[in-house]
Amino acid sequence: MLKSINLKFFPPSLQFFKPEHCKPFIGLDNIGEFSIEFLLVAIELVAIQEKTNYPNGTVTENLY
């Protein structure tokens, strides 16, 4: 999945996240401090950062 991220733009644009991805997890917005939308976007940004700084890195990919 992450190997196809296009890293030719700065700042990087989100390539996988869509608002409808939040629907199955919307109930989690009532728990904790962060919305599910924030968490899903943050996960994608970490993946982009890893592929930008460490093109051969696999830490995030292995977590998935």
C-alpha positions as CSV (number, residue, x, y, z in Angstrom):
1,M,0.0,0.0,0.0
2,L,2.5,2.6,1.1
3,K,5.0,2.0,-1.7
4,S,2.6,3.8,-4.2
5,I,2.6,7.1,-2.3
6,N,3.4,10.0,-4.6
7,L,6.0,12.1,-2.9
8,K,6.5,14.7,-5.6
9,F,4.5,17.5,-3.9
10,F,5.4,19.7,-0.9
11,P,3.5,19.8,1.3
12,P,2.4,16.3,0.6
13,S,-1.3,15.8,-0.2
14,L,-3.4,13.0,1.3
15,Q,-3.8,10.2,-1.1
16,F,-5.8,7.5,0.7
17,F,-8.0,9.3,3.2
18,K,-11.6,10.0,2.3
19,P,-14.2,11.3,4.8
20,E,-16.3,8.2,4.3
21,H,-13.5,6.1,5.9
22,C,-14.6,7.6,9.2
23,K,-18.2,6.2,9.1
24,P,-17.4,2.7,10.6
25,F,-15.6,4.3,13.5
26,I,-17.8,7.4,14.2
27,G,-18.8,6.0,17.6
28,L,-15.2,6.4,18.7
29,D,-15.5,10.2,18.5
30,N,-17.2,10.0,21.9
31,I,-14.1,8.4,23.4
32,G,-10.8,10.1,24.0
33,E,-9.5,13.5,22.9
34,F,-9.1,13.1,19.2
35,S,-11.7,12.6,16.4
36,I,-11.4,9.5,14.2
37,E,-10.9,11.9,11.2
38,F,-7.8,13.4,12.9
39,L,-6.4,10.0,13.8
40,L,-6.8,8.6,10.2
41,V,-5.2,11.7,8.7
42,A,-2.4,11.6,11.2
43,I,-1.7,8.0,10.4
44,E,-1.5,8.8,6.7
45,L,0.8,11.8,7.4
46,V,3.2,9.5,9.4
47,A,3.2,7.0,6.5
48,I,4.0,9.8,4.0
49,Q,6.8,11.1,6.3
50,E,8.3,7.7,6.6
51,K,8.4,7.2,2.9
52,T,9.8,10.7,2.4
53,N,12.6,10.5,4.9
54,Y,13.2,6.7,4.7
55,P,12.2,5.5,1.2
56,N,13.2,1.9,2.2
57,G,11.5,2.1,5.6
58,T,8.9,-0.4,6.5
59,V,8.0,0.4,10.2
60,T,4.6,1.9,9.4
61,E,3.9,-0.7,6.7
62,N,4.7,-3.5,9.1
63,L,2.3,-2.1,11.7
64,Y,-0.6,-2.3,9.2
